[in-house]
Amino acid sequence: MTKFFERNSTKLTISEFYDNYKLGKYNFEAPYQRKSNVWSDDKKSFLIDSILKNYPMPAIFMRPIVDDDGKTQYDVVDGKQRLQAIISFIEGKTALTSYFAEDSFIGEDNRDMADKIAGKTFLEIRDNGASDYVKQFWTYTLQIEYLYDDNTDLISSVFDRLNRNGEPLNPQELRKAKYASTPIIEVVENLAENEFLKDKLDRLKIERMEDEEFVSELLFLILDGKALDSSPDVLDDKYNQYKNDTETLNNGQKQFEHIIDFIKQLSIDYTRYKRLFWTTHLYTLFSVAWYCVKKGVSANQISKPLNEFYAKYFSKGTHYEGALKEYKDACSSRTRSAVQKNHRMEAVLKYCDVL
């Protein structure tokens, strides 16, 4: 028999949605979902602008889950950012666009009121007596598509398909969607929460999972025993290779934590060398520590020359030659290629006289 995906369409006003939200009926953190707050404030405000003018928006996709007591909760499969923008507006965290009244859609007979509420929060709009706009907001109709399937992997594939055609997910968000129920995601997420690394990854877009992608690169250095190109295709292949290899992943996680402990013993002044937080340098530091752990080189043996290396490299008056120049050259282009990663690691190890 021919099989089709089971789904059903319905409508929900924002008022009804918010009532359900306050009752805790929505799960915004389904395993395949991207992180929250991906949208900028401008994008959230623009959505509210559209709602108050009754412009249409794409359907929201949800997966109903009924427990043994007959209570229903809904996994938000697609539309998370839109729904969170609506909640943010209701709760006063997002304001209407400042250019709300400038749209040619606004007629002269209501331009004064539109101008009055432009840039205002929902509470301020209510206090300004804009009852028509308040009513429009609460009664705005959301198109809902319910997806009925118990197979989480199938729902993940729906999420993947929807986001390839809508607000694009970056490669790591797509991996999260594809491998949501596999051990590799759990391991990568745990490693990204490492206290030593967290403040050093602040330069990355944490909300877009760039920290988890970088941690993946460090993990694959351990698992493969060599540096790899950081291209999306290579990382995708590695995720697929190790996705369910629990034993290898657990061993890799233990080695990862051992390497972090080794780095802590190097007594590096990160306040002085903030550029070490750049992923190019941080990856190299990790790879140097990985090599030393593998070869039985102690932290005491490498600590002094390594700190001397960074003192010279990050000094404005340094004349780069020898290993310093090799490192600098390997930082100048194609920094995410395996070849340049190896050149940087080898330059540091040569300077420290352990290669």
N, C-alpha and C positions, 0 to 999 in steps of 0.2 A: 504494500500500500504506500502511495506517495505521502511523504511526511512534510508538513509545513510547521513553521514556528508558531506556537499558540500565543496570541496577544489579543487585547481588547481595548477599545478606546472609550474614554469618558471625559467629563469636564469637571473642573473644580474651581470655585472662586478663591481668590487670595484669602478671603475671610475664612472659608472652610479649611483651606490648607493650613493657615496659622493656628486655628483651633486644634487641628490634628497634631501640629508640630508641638504645641504646648502640652499635649497629652503624651508626647514621646513616641509618636507612631512612625517617625522617619529615622532610618539609619543612613547617615551621610558617609559613614566610614566602611562601606563594603570593601572587601579585600582588594578588589580590582580598581578602586577609585584612586584618583590623584589626590594630592594633599589639598587642604582647604586654603581659601584666600589666595588663589592663583590670580584672580581678576584684580586689576588695578582699581583704585577709587573712581577714576574717570569712567571706566567701563561699567561699574556698578551704577553710577549716577545716570549713565546713558540708558541703561535698562529701565530705570524708574521713569525717566523722561518718556520712553516709549509706552510704558504702561499707562501713564497719566494721559497720554494722547490716544490710547486704545489701539496702538499699532500691534499687529500680531507678533508672536514669538514662536519658535519651534516647539514641538511637543516635549513634555517631560516624560522620561521612561522610568517606570518603577517596577519592582518585583515584589508582589504580595507574599508574605510568609505567615501562615496561620499556625499558632502553637496548639498544644493539646487542650488548652482551655478555651479555644475559639477566639483568642485575641490575635488581631492582625497587626503586623508591623511591615513597613515598606522599605526595602532596600532602594535607594536612589541610584539607578543605573546610569542615567544621563540627565543633566540639568541641574547638577549639584551647585555649580557656581551661580546659576540664575536664582535658584531658591534661596541660597545663602545671601545673595544680594538683596532679595526682597525682605528677608528677616533682618538684615543689617539696617535697612531703611526704616522698618517698623520700630526697631529698637534704638533709633537715633544715632547710629554709627555711620550712616551714609546719607548724604544730602542730595537733593535734586540738582540737576545741572544748572549752572549759572546762566546758561544761554537758552533756558526753557522757552522764554517768550519770543526769541528771535526766529523761531521756525515760521515759515510762511503758512504753515497749517493753522497757526493761531490767528483768529479773526480780530478785527479792530474792536469788536464789541466785548471781547474778554481779554484783550491784551493787557489791560491794567492789572487784572487779577493774576494773570500769568506772570507778569513782571514782578508782582509783589511776592510771589512764592518761589521765584527762581533762586536757586542756591540754598534753599531752606530745608531743614529736617522735617520729618513727618509731623512731629509735635508742633513745630513752628507753623506748618501749613494749617494744621487744625486750629491753632490759636489765631490765625489770620482770617478765620471765617470762610475759608475756601471749601465749603461743604460739598460742592459739586465734585471737586477734585478728590476729596476724601472718599466720597461715595464711589467714584470711578475706580479708585485704587482697590477698595475692599471688594468690589463686585467684578473686577477684571477676571476674565475666564482663562484658566490655564488648561491647555489640552494635555490630557494624561493618557499615556499608553502603558497598560499593565502587561507585563511579560510573565507568562506562567511556565516555569520550568524549574525542576529541582537540581538540574545539572549546573553547578557553579561555573564550570569551565565554559559551558555554552553561553551563559550570561556574560562572562568575561569577554567572549568573542563578539557579542552584541555591542558591548561597551567599546571595544576596539573599533568595530566597523563604524559606529556612530561618530566617534571622535576623529576618524580619518576624514570624515566629510564635514565636520564642524570646526569648532575651536581646536586647532591641532594640538595633539599631545606631543611632547618631545620624546626622544628615543627611550629614556629611562621610564617615563610614565607609561609608554606602550609596553615595556617589559613588565612593569608592575601589573598591568592589566592582563597580560598573557600568562604570567607565571604566579599569579596571586596566591594560589593554593599550594605552591611548591615550597620545599625547604629552603631553596636558595634565597627567596625573598625574605624569609624570617631571619636568616643569618646576616644578610646584607643590612637589613634594618637594625638589627642588634649592634652590629659593628659601627654603624653610623651614629649610634648613641654613645659611643665611647667618650668618656668625660675628657680624656686628654685631647681628642681630636675636635670636639664640638666647637670650641671657640676658634680653632684654627681653620675651620671650614665656613666661617661666617661670611667670607667674601663670595661664596657661591650662593645661588638661588635655592635656598633650602626648600622653599615651597614648591619648586619645580623638580625636586629630588636630585639636583646636581650633586649634593653631598653623597647620596647613595650610589650614584654612578661612579664617582671618584673612588669611593670605598671599594666598589666592585673591581676597579682596576688594581687596587692594592691586593685584594683577595686573589685575583687571577695570577698575579705575580707569584704568589705562594703556591697556588694549586698547580700551575703549569711549570713552575721552576724557572721562569724566564719572563722578561718584559715583553709585552704585546703592544701592537698598534692599538690606539684608543678609538678606532673607527667604529661607527655604529654596527657595521656588519660583523666585525670581530667580536665585539661585546655580546651581540645577539647570539652568535654561535656558542660562546662560552656559557651564557645563561642556559641555553638549550642542552649543552653537554653536561652541566653539573646540576641541573634543576632538581633532580630527585636523588642525587648521590649523597645521602645523609651522612654516611661515615666520612667521606672525603671532606665534605663541608664542615663537619664538626672538628675534624683534625685541623683544617685550615683556620677555623676560628680560634682554636687554641694557639696555633703558631702566630696568628695575627696579634693576639693579646701578648704573647711572649715578646714579639718584636717591639710593640708599644712600650713594654716594660724596659726593654733595652734602650730605647730612645730616651726615656725618662732619666736613665742613669748617665746620659751624656752631658748633663748640666749646661744645656744651651740657653742663652739669654734671649728668649723670644721677644721680650720687650724691646731689646736693642735691634734684633734682626726680624722685624715684622714682615719683611719680604719673604721670609721662609714660609709664610702662610700661603703664598702663591702656589698653586697646585704643581707647577713645574718643579719648584724647589722642594716642596713637601713630598712629592713622589720620590724624588732622588734621595732625600733623607731616609725615607722608609726603605727604599731599595738597598741603600748602603747598610742600614741596620739588618735587613734581611740577609744580605751576603755575609755579614760578620757573624750573625747567629748560626748560619749554615756552616761556616768555616771554623767556628770555635774561637773567633776573635773576641776578646773581652771588651766591655764598655770602657774600662780604665785605659786599655791600650790605645783606643782610638779617640777618646774624649778630647785630649789636649790638642792634637793636630787638627781635628775636625773643627774645633772652636777657632783655631788660628786660621783655618781655611776660610770660614765665614767672616771673620774679622777683616781679612784682606779683600775677599770678594765683594763685600758690601761697603767697602771704604771708597770714598770719592777719589782719593788720590792714588789708587792702586794702578800700577803698570802691569797689565795682565800678560803673563808669559807662562810657559810650561803647562802644568795641570790647570792652573787658573784660566788660562786662555782657552784650553780645550773645553773646559766647562762653559765658559762664556759663549764660545762658538756654538756649542750644542744647545744653548738657550736661545739662540737667535732665530731659528726657523724650525718648522716641522717638529715642534716640541713634544707632540703626542705620538710620534712615531717610535717604534721599538728601537730603531738604530740610534736615535738621539737620546732616548732614555738610557740606553746602555753606555753611550759616550759620557753622559753626565755622571753616572754611577762610577764608571772606571776612572774618570778624572779625579773624583773625590778620593777613591780608594788608593790611587797612585800617590796623591798628595800625602795621604795618611800612611803611606808605605806598608799597605797590607794587601796589595794586589800582586 
